[in-house]
Amino acid sequence: MTQLELAREGNTSPQMVAVAQHEGIDAEFVRQGVAEGTIVVPANIKHVNLAPCGIGRGLRTKINANIGTSSDFGDIATELEKLRVAIDAGADAVMDLSTGGDISAIRRAIIDSSSLPIGTVPIYQAGIEAIDRHSAIVKMTIDDLFAVIEQHARDGVDFITVHCGVTQSAIAQLKQQGRVADVVSRGGAFLIGWMLHNERENPLYEQYDRLLEIAGEFDVTLSLGDGMRPGSLADATDRAQVQELLTLGELVNRAQQAGVQVMVEGPGHLPLNQIETNVHLQKAICKGAPFYVLGPLVTDVGAGYDHITGAIGGAIAAAAGTDFLCYVTPAEHLSLPDPEDVRQGVIASRIAAHAGDIVKEVKGASQWDLKMSMARKKLDWEEQARLSLDPERSRQVHSKHNSTGSACSMCGQYCAMALVEKFLGVKAARC
């Protein structure tokens, strides 16, 4: 039985218990959320070394790190190093988006080495194999696509991105809309090319029940991809994007009725004033299913610093109710990320997620900040490092310039807190 089926029967699985313990909440809260479809616990029955992670309403906002090779660079060793860095930096899940080298071997090595939930986008491999066999993505057969999906499930992938909402009606809206950046989703582009060339409906939509059968067998969580997501602020919240979202709302219902866990992916590039609207729209249309967003990036001109543009949008999205943030690295739009890009992307997204958790009053979020403030009041630098999102970086920066006193080198003997404590005769706060 899937986690959803177990929860609906009133059973609290070991995975749900583990999530509850990690979150510091009651296991019944997790079970009820899974049963209602507002929480997912991606846990493929074949992923034997998995430490379960819960994603959804009432839980800490989670972070995903994308890794994977490209056609230009990468191998198993490079991706395992990125995986290690992502785990060390505090990622909650990892997606293998490999499109170069031995894709299957890379995926299996990552799953074998990861206690975090692993996600993939099977259409990438299916399309690449069609190019290898037939010299064209458009010659991919429907059976080819589903065979790859089943193989990913058998290998132990915990969640898969499937662009089921890229339908002929969504393409029609795209043509009528007229976009600056057209389609920036690689999976969406693969499918659109196939659909237009073959004059067929999207097989992931047309044969959705077939997809649900595979997902149900292995308890793979479906992440309904946003193939029409905007890749430019000028294209945000347009008809093509909304048309796809309406379809995804229907598919969420069908997945849950089949006992399959499901979450929904979202944009993308959004101006600040449209982020909250997009989150509320998804939650309403998809009946509270967990929302998974890329960034969102709040400006198009941050090349080289898009971990910052993504973190700004991610904080607003998380505060508005987004459950899962896909990190953005400094290399976004420019190159394949290296391990340092991965580290910076995870940390930036963790800051965004935590900022949102404070607003959502997630258990322990505000208390963490209060402890940091008390450590700062006491000028306890080791405690500040311990409480930091990145302790190693905190220690490194603090030791950069030697201070002559207990304060840091920014203020030295003129530390405001130390001065006020002396003038007012107030002792440092104690935990």
RODO-2510 file (C-alpha; in nm, 4 decimals, decimal comma):
residues 431
     n   res          X          Y          Z
     1     m     0,0000     0,0000     0,0000
     2     t     0,1103     0,3578    -0,0623
     3     q     0,1596     0,6082     0,2169
     4     l    -0,1660     0,7736     0,1072
     5     e    -0,3611     0,4483     0,1180
     6     l    -0,2204     0,3615     0,4595
     7     a    -0,3064     0,7046     0,5964
     8     r    -0,6624     0,6872     0,4666
     9     e    -0,7122     0,3581     0,6454
    10     g    -0,6006     0,5211     0,9692
    11     n    -0,2566     0,3595     0,9733
    12     t     0,0487     0,5605     1,0759
    13     s     0,3441     0,4197     0,8845
    14     p     0,7038     0,4110     1,0140
    15     q     0,7816     0,6776     0,7539
    16     m     0,5134     0,9083     0,8947
    17     v     0,6433     0,8494     1,2463
    18     a     0,9956     0,9378     1,1329
    19     v     0,8705     1,2600     0,9727
    20     a     0,6836     1,3544     1,2895
    21     q     0,9894     1,2939     1,5065
    22     h     1,2062     1,5032     1,2753
    23     e     0,9540     1,7884     1,2791
    24     g     0,8873     1,7644     1,6521
    25     i     0,5126     1,7190     1,6026
    26     d     0,2519     1,4513     1,6619
    27     a     0,2488     1,1588     1,4168
    28     e    -0,1292     1,1822     1,3879
    29     f    -0,0915     1,5308     1,2386
    30     v     0,1321     1,3860     0,9667
    31     r    -0,1013     1,0920     0,9021
    32     q    -0,4012     1,3198     0,8692
    33     g    -0,2146     1,5518     0,6305
    34     v    -0,1098     1,2587     0,4122
    35     a    -0,4670     1,1278     0,4122
    36     e    -0,6011     1,4688     0,3064
    37     g    -0,3354     1,5160     0,0394
    38     t    -0,1857     1,8285     0,1985
    39     i     0,1326     1,6397     0,2975
    40     v     0,3383     1,3946     0,0935
    41     v     0,6088     1,1586     0,2162
    42     p     0,8095     1,0574    -0,0949
    43     a     0,9266     0,7065    -0,0108
    44     n     0,9745     0,4584    -0,2933
    45     i     0,9592     0,1048    -0,1552
    46     k     1,2854     0,0306    -0,3421
    47     h     1,4862     0,3122    -0,1775
    48     v     1,6214     0,1083     0,1106
    49     n     1,8478     0,3657     0,2811
    50     l     1,5916     0,6480     0,2803
    51     a     1,5441     0,8819     0,5759
    52     p     1,1808     0,9895     0,5145
    53     c     1,1017     1,3567     0,4601
    54     g     0,7586     1,5179     0,4810
    55     i     0,6556     1,8000     0,2499
    56     g     0,3399     2,0015     0,3010
    57     r     0,1121     2,2081     0,5204
    58     g     0,2245     2,2594     0,8794
    59     l     0,5739     2,1245     0,8180
    60     r     0,9045     2,3012     0,7788
    61     t     0,9510     2,4382     0,4244
    62     k     1,1787     2,1942     0,2441
    63     i     1,4661     2,2532     0,0018
    64     n     1,5519     2,0561    -0,3110
    65     a     1,8931     2,0655    -0,4785
    66     n     1,9209     1,9863    -0,8488
    67     i     2,2338     1,8010    -0,9564
    68     g     2,3157     1,5995    -1,2682
    69     t     2,5368     1,5882    -1,5734
    70     s     2,4885     1,7716    -1,9013
    71     s     2,5813     1,6706    -2,2546
    72     d     2,8951     1,8829    -2,2062
    73     f     3,0226     1,7833    -1,8646
    74     g     2,9947     1,5478    -1,5689
    75     d     3,0266     1,1878    -1,4557
    76     i     2,9367     0,9737    -1,1559
    77     a     3,2209     1,1129    -0,9432
    78     t     3,1235     1,4771    -0,9997
    79     e     2,7589     1,4108    -0,9198
    80     l     2,8347     1,2138    -0,6038
    81     e     3,0464     1,5062    -0,4860
    82     k     2,7561     1,7451    -0,5517
    83     l     2,5281     1,5082    -0,3621
    84     r     2,7654     1,5126    -0,0645
    85     v     2,7826     1,8920    -0,0681
    86     a     2,4029     1,9222    -0,0927
    87     i     2,3547     1,6908     0,2056
    88     d     2,6215     1,8685     0,4111
    89     a     2,4641     2,2090     0,3329
    90     g     2,1254     2,0909     0,4597
    91     a     1,9196     2,0040     0,1521
    92     d     1,6057     1,7978     0,2196
    93     a     1,5853     1,6307    -0,1241
    94     v     1,7908     1,6016    -0,4422
    95     m     1,6869     1,5743    -0,8053
    96     d     1,9124     1,4019    -1,0580
    97     l     1,8611     1,5864    -1,3862
    98     s     2,1396     1,4117    -1,5769
    99     t     2,1360     1,4378    -1,9546
   100     g     2,4908     1,3207    -2,0298
   101     g     2,7010     1,0106    -1,9761
   102     d     2,5550     0,6843    -1,8492
   103     i     2,2325     0,8315    -1,7132
   104     s     2,1051     0,5091    -1,5583
   105     a     2,4340     0,4336    -1,3827
   106     i     2,4537     0,7883    -1,2461
   107     r     2,0965     0,7711    -1,1151
   108     r     2,1519     0,4372    -0,9431
   109     a     2,4756     0,5546    -0,7835
   110     i     2,3017     0,8649    -0,6471
   111     i     2,0109     0,6620    -0,5057
   112     d     2,2494     0,4122    -0,3468
   113     s     2,4478     0,6949    -0,1869
   114     s     2,1591     0,9094    -0,0682
   115     s     1,9451     0,8949     0,2436
   116     l     1,7540     1,1952     0,1061
   117     p     1,4530     1,1498    -0,1243
   118     i     1,5637     1,1451    -0,4886
   119     g     1,3668     1,2898    -0,7771
   120     t     1,4118     1,2661    -1,1543
   121     v     1,2532     1,3858    -1,4785
   122     p     1,2137     1,0649    -1,6855
   123     i     1,1261     1,2478    -2,0096
   124     y     1,4887     1,3655    -2,0260
   125     q     1,6243     1,0127    -2,0565
   126     a     1,3406     0,8985    -2,2819
   127     g     1,4037     1,1881    -2,5199
   128     i     1,7803     1,1398    -2,5228
   129     e     1,7448     0,7670    -2,5901
   130     a     1,5124     0,8495    -2,8818
   131     i     1,7831     1,0733    -3,0245
   132     d     2,0402     0,7975    -2,9824
   133     r     1,8173     0,5358    -3,1493
   134     h     1,6275     0,7382    -3,4066
   135     s     1,8162     1,0703    -3,4291
   136     a     1,5089     1,2634    -3,3140
   137     i     1,3081     1,3173    -2,9948
   138     v     0,9881     1,3208    -3,1984
   139     k     1,0412     0,9527    -3,2873
   140     m     1,0133     0,8477    -2,9228
   141     t     0,7302     0,5980    -2,8811
   142     i     0,4795     0,6117    -2,5972
   143     d     0,6019     0,2728    -2,4799
   144     d     0,9590     0,4079    -2,4770
   145     l     0,8500     0,6865    -2,2422
   146     f     0,6630     0,4624    -2,0018
   147     a     0,9439     0,2077    -2,0001
   148     v     1,1832     0,4773    -1,8760
   149     i     0,9324     0,5917    -1,6129
   150     e     0,8977     0,2355    -1,4856
   151     q     1,2748     0,1890    -1,4772
   152     h     1,3185     0,5026    -1,2670
   153     a     1,0531     0,3716    -1,0290
   154     r     1,2197     0,0282    -1,0068
   155     d     1,5548     0,1929    -0,9359
   156     g     1,4101     0,3591    -0,6257
   157     v     1,3328     0,7153    -0,7351
   158     d     1,1053     0,8717    -0,4728
   159     f     0,9382     1,1426    -0,6831
   160     i     0,9243     1,2142    -1,0543
   161     t     0,8458     1,5305    -1,2443
   162     v     0,5901     1,4554    -1,5146
   163     h     0,4593     1,7325    -1,7396
   164     c     0,1069     1,5959    -1,7684
   165     g    -0,0541     1,9388    -1,8034
   166     v     0,1223     2,0260    -2,1294
   167     t    -0,1847     1,9522    -2,3389
   168     q    -0,2918     2,0575    -2,6858
   169     s    -0,5212     2,3177    -2,5257
   170     a    -0,2279     2,4621    -2,3298
   171     i    -0,0206     2,4791    -2,6503
   172     a    -0,3081     2,6614    -2,8192
   173     q    -0,3088     2,9155    -2,5377
   174     l     0,0686     2,9502    -2,5730
   175     k     0,0365     3,0286    -2,9436
   176     q    -0,2369     3,2846    -2,8833
   177     q    -0,0608     3,4466    -2,5904
   178     g     0,2656     3,5348    -2,7586
   179     r     0,5547     3,5124    -2,5136
   180     v     0,8956     3,6715    -2,4844
   181     a     1,0675     3,3488    -2,3783
   182     d     0,8198     3,0895    -2,5089
   183     v     0,8909     2,7628    -2,3188
   184     v     1,1902     2,7296    -2,0855
   185     s     1,1038     2,3892    -1,9398
   186     r     1,3258     2,1264    -2,1016
   187     g     1,0736     1,8501    -2,0322
   188     g     0,7939     2,0700    -2,1610
   189     a     0,9903     2,1462    -2,4771
   190     f     1,0558     1,7745    -2,5406
   191     l     0,6851     1,6987    -2,5142
   192     i     0,5669     1,9978    -2,7160
   193     g     0,7989     1,9031    -3,0013
   194     w     0,6720     1,5453    -2,9914
   195     m     0,3062     1,6502    -2,9776
   196     l     0,3265     1,8998    -3,2607
   197     h     0,5259     1,6683    -3,4881
   198     n     0,3042     1,3660    -3,4269
   199     e    -0,0202     1,5654    -3,4030
   200     r    -0,1042     1,3754    -3,0852
   201     e    -0,2134     1,4572    -2,7338
   202     n     0,0422     1,4427    -2,4540
   203     p     0,0791     1,0702    -2,3679
   204     l     0,1321     1,1557    -2,0003
   205     y    -0,2118     1,3170    -2,0011
   206     e    -0,3811     1,0754    -2,2403
   207     q    -0,2514     0,7687    -2,0538
   208     y    -0,2497     0,9168    -1,7056
   209     d    -0,3995     0,6008    -1,5565
   210     r    -0,0990     0,4068    -1,6842
   211     l     0,1268     0,6520    -1,5038
   212     l    -0,0781     0,6186    -1,1851
   213     e    -0,0456     0,2411    -1,1985
   214     i     0,3359     0,2601    -1,2041
   215     a     0,3450     0,5243    -0,9303
   216     g     0,1094     0,3239    -0,7124
   217     e     0,3089     0,0038    -0,7466
   218     f     0,6301     0,1611    -0,6113
   219     d     0,4769     0,4467    -0,4093
   220     v     0,6424     0,7088    -0,6262
   221     t     0,5159     1,0594    -0,5559
   222     l     0,4100     1,2450    -0,8697
   223     s     0,5400     1,5987    -0,9022
   224     l     0,3144     1,7481    -1,1669
   225     g     0,5529     1,9629    -1,3671
   226     d     0,4915     2,3129    -1,4990
   227     g     0,6003     2,2847    -1,8584
   228     m     0,4413     2,6238    -1,9298
   229     r     0,6156     2,8058    -1,6451
   230     p     0,7297     3,1582    -1,7297
   231     g     1,1002     3,2056    -1,7983
   232     s     1,0635     3,5825    -1,8131
   233     l     0,8844     3,8306    -1,5899
   234     a     0,7028     3,9481    -1,9028
   235     d     0,5392     3,6039    -1,9361
   236     a     0,4318     3,5616    -1,5723
   237     t     0,0791     3,4420    -1,4861
   238     d    -0,0342     3,4318    -1,8479
   239     r    -0,3037     3,2182    -2,0076
   240     a    -0,0747     2,9274    -2,0988
   241     q     0,0519     2,8990    -1,7406
   242     v    -0,2968     2,9183    -1,5905
   243     q    -0,4426     2,6765    -1,8465
   244     e    -0,1842     2,4177    -1,7453
   245     l    -0,2544     2,4757    -1,3758
   246     l    -0,6263     2,4148    -1,4263
   247     t    -0,5447     2,0787    -1,5839
   248     l    -0,3076     1,9929    -1,2993
   249     g    -0,5864     2,0577    -1,0509
   250     e    -0,7946     1,7877    -1,2175
   251     l    -0,4990     1,5485    -1,2241
   252     v    -0,4331     1,6008    -0,8527
   253     n    -0,7835     1,4698    -0,7826
   254     r    -0,7351     1,1670    -1,0052
   255     a    -0,4012     1,0794    -0,8458
   256     q    -0,5369     1,1024    -0,4935
   257     q    -0,8412     0,8949    -0,5845
   258     a    -0,5990     0,6284    -0,7109
   259     g    -0,4046     0,6357    -0,3832
   260     v    -0,1012     0,8077    -0,5383
   261     q     0,0763     1,0886    -0,3567
   262     v     0,1018     1,4079    -0,5600
   263     m     0,2443     1,7576    -0,5443
   264     v     0,2369     2,0419    -0,7956
   265     e     0,5221     2,2433    -0,9440
   266     g     0,5094     2,6168    -1,0058
   267     p     0,6996     2,9065    -1,1581
   268     g     0,9560     3,0186    -1,2392
   269     h     1,0088     3,3903    -1,3047
   270     l     0,7565     3,6089    -1,1198
   271     p     0,7562     3,9738    -1,0144
   272     l     0,7282     4,0238    -0,6397
   273     n     0,3671     4,1381    -0,6538
   274     q     0,2486     3,8187    -0,8274
   275     i     0,4077     3,5567    -0,6019
   276     e     0,1429     3,5443    -0,3307
   277     t    -0,1332     3,5380    -0,5928
   278     n     0,0281     3,2414    -0,7672
   279     v     0,0595     3,0468    -0,4413
   280     h    -0,3018     3,1103    -0,3427
   281     l    -0,4200     3,0218    -0,6930
   282     q    -0,2385     2,6879    -0,6871
   283     k    -0,3621     2,6037    -0,3397
   284     a    -0,7216     2,6785    -0,4369
   285     i    -0,7189     2,4937    -0,7700
   286     c    -0,5220     2,1942    -0,6380
   287     k    -0,7081     2,1676    -0,3048
   288     g    -0,4078     2,2276    -0,0836
   289     a    -0,1698     1,9811    -0,2509
   290     p     0,1937     2,0600    -0,1649
   291     f     0,3375     2,3339    -0,3870
   292     y     0,6929     2,3052    -0,5241
   293     v     0,8433     2,6164    -0,6856
   294     l     1,1655     2,6980    -0,8672
   295     g     1,2815     3,0127    -0,6918
   296     p     1,0756     3,1977    -0,7968
   297     l     1,3169     3,4450    -0,9509
   298     v     1,2002     3,8030    -0,9019
   299     t     1,4148     3,9692    -1,1686
   300     d     1,5647     3,8569    -1,4984
   301     v     1,8918     4,0515    -1,4651
   302     g     2,0609     3,8707    -1,1736
   303     a     2,2844     3,6452    -1,3839
   304     g     2,5642     3,5143    -1,1642
   305     y     2,3631     3,5985    -0,8521
   306     d     2,0412     3,4136    -0,9199
   307     h     2,0698     3,2274    -0,5886
   308     i     1,9873     3,5698    -0,4409
   309     t     1,7035     3,6527    -0,6815
   310     g     1,5621     3,3057    -0,6172
   311     a     1,5940     3,3384    -0,2391
   312     i     1,4067     3,6688    -0,2400
   313     g     1,1179     3,5089    -0,4269
   314     g     1,1446     3,1887    -0,2263
   315     a     1,1009     3,3725     0,1034
   316     i     0,7823     3,5412    -0,0174
   317     a     0,6524     3,2158    -0,1651
   318     a     0,7248     3,0219     0,1527
   319     a     0,5555     3,2842     0,3675
   320     a     0,2498     3,2650     0,1401
   321     g     0,2195     2,8885     0,1828
   322     t     0,4643     2,7226    -0,0573
   323     d     0,5876     2,3919     0,0846
   324     f     0,8953     2,3017    -0,1212
   325     l     1,1589     2,5304    -0,2732
   326     c     1,3810     2,4150    -0,5552
   327     y     1,7081     2,5944    -0,5065
   328     v     1,8592     2,8269    -0,7627
   329     t     2,2385     2,8455    -0,7856
   330     p     2,4685     3,1311    -0,8928
   331     a     2,5230     2,9348    -1,2147
   332     e     2,1535     2,9433    -1,3153
   333     h     2,1163     3,0532    -1,6808
   334     l     2,4952     3,0422    -1,7261
   335     s     2,6456     2,6969    -1,6745
   336     l     2,6237     2,3587    -1,5081
   337     p     2,6614     2,4194    -1,1323
   338     d     2,9748     2,2951    -0,9586
   339     p     2,9889     2,1835    -0,5923
   340     e     3,0403     2,5381    -0,4626
   341     d     2,7375     2,6571    -0,6628
   342     v     2,5395     2,3740    -0,5051
   343     r     2,6455     2,4784    -0,1564
   344     q     2,5577     2,8447    -0,2114
   345     g     2,2245     2,7532    -0,3687
   346     v     2,1215     2,5312    -0,0785
   347     i     2,2185     2,7873     0,1858
   348     a     2,0392     3,0717     0,0079
   349     s     1,7220     2,8652    -0,0262
   350     r     1,7415     2,7515     0,3370
   351     i     1,7481     3,1168     0,4433
   352     a     1,4398     3,1807     0,2290
   353     a     1,2595     2,8757     0,3655
   354     h     1,3319     2,9658     0,7257
   355     a     1,2141     3,3241     0,6730
   356     g     0,8872     3,1825     0,5426
   357     d     0,8596     2,9373     0,8315
   358     i     0,8728     3,2239     1,0809
   359     v     0,5716     3,3823     0,9119
   360     k     0,3884     3,0486     0,8939
   361     e     0,4650     2,9905     1,2632
   362     v     0,6199     2,6523     1,1956
   363     k     0,7165     2,4878     1,5221
   364     g     1,0626     2,5927     1,6399
   365     a     1,1267     2,8550     1,3705
   366     s     1,0971     3,1722     1,5807
   367     q     1,2598     3,0022     1,8790
   368     w     1,5709     2,9370     1,6709
   369     d     1,6023     3,3080     1,5925
   370     l     1,5460     3,4019     1,9563
   371     k     1,8310     3,1760     2,0659
   372     m     2,0588     3,3425     1,8096
   373     s     1,9630     3,6891     1,9382
   374     m     2,0410     3,5857     2,2949
   375     a     2,3791     3,4488     2,1874
   376     r     2,4550     3,7785     2,0130
   377     k     2,3601     3,9714     2,3255
   378     k     2,6094     3,7626     2,5245
   379     l     2,8758     3,7989     2,2524
   380     d     2,8966     3,4201     2,2532
   381     w     3,0603     3,3623     1,9162
   382     e     3,0761     2,9840     1,9310
   383     e     2,7068     2,9603     2,0146
   384     q     2,6302     3,1974     1,7278
   385     a     2,8252     2,9727     1,4932
   386     r     2,6476     2,6635     1,6230
   387     l     2,3063     2,8234     1,5658
   388     s     2,3977     2,9543     1,2197
   389     l     2,2640     2,7973     0,9013
   390     d     2,6274     2,7594     0,7940
   391     p     2,8461     2,7192     1,1062
   392     e     3,1692     2,6759     0,9114
   393     r     3,1125     3,0004     0,7210
   394     s     3,0182     3,1826     1,0428
   395     r     3,3426     3,0808     1,2135
   396     q     3,5463     3,1635     0,9048
   397     v     3,4091     3,5162     0,8716
   398     h     3,4329     3,5923     1,2452
   399     s     3,8020     3,5002     1,2519
   400     k     3,8895     3,6987     0,9393
   401     h     4,0144     4,0035     1,1361
   402     n     4,1443     3,9662     1,4904
   403     s     3,9451     4,1668     1,7429
   404     t     4,1063     4,3256     2,0488
   405     g     3,8066     4,2531     2,2704
   406     s     3,5031     4,0329     2,3111
   407     a     3,3148     4,2058     2,0291
   408     c     3,3673     4,1418     1,6592
   409     s     3,6050     4,3461     1,4442
   410     m     3,3164     4,5430     1,2878
   411     c     3,2673     4,7546     1,6019
   412     g     3,5603     4,6559     1,8212
   413     q     3,5540     4,8567     2,1452
   414     y     3,2463     5,0464     2,0264
   415     c     3,0067     4,7493     2,0221
   416     a     2,6579     4,8958     2,0748
   417     m     2,5311     4,6094     2,2913
   418     a     2,8400     4,6118     2,5113
   419     l     2,8221     4,9883     2,5536
   420     v     2,4517     4,9947     2,6391
   421     e     2,4955     4,7093     2,8850
   422     k     2,7674     4,9114     3,0596
   423     f     2,5739     5,2389     3,0584
   424     l     2,2455     5,0874     3,1753
   425     g     2,4010     4,8372     3,4110
   426     v     2,2081     4,5593     3,2413
   427     k     2,3488     4,2100     3,2502
   428     a     2,3528     4,0038     2,9336
   429     a     2,0414     3,7940     2,8833
   430     r     2,0725     3,4326     2,9800
   431     c     1,9165     3,1386     2,7940
***
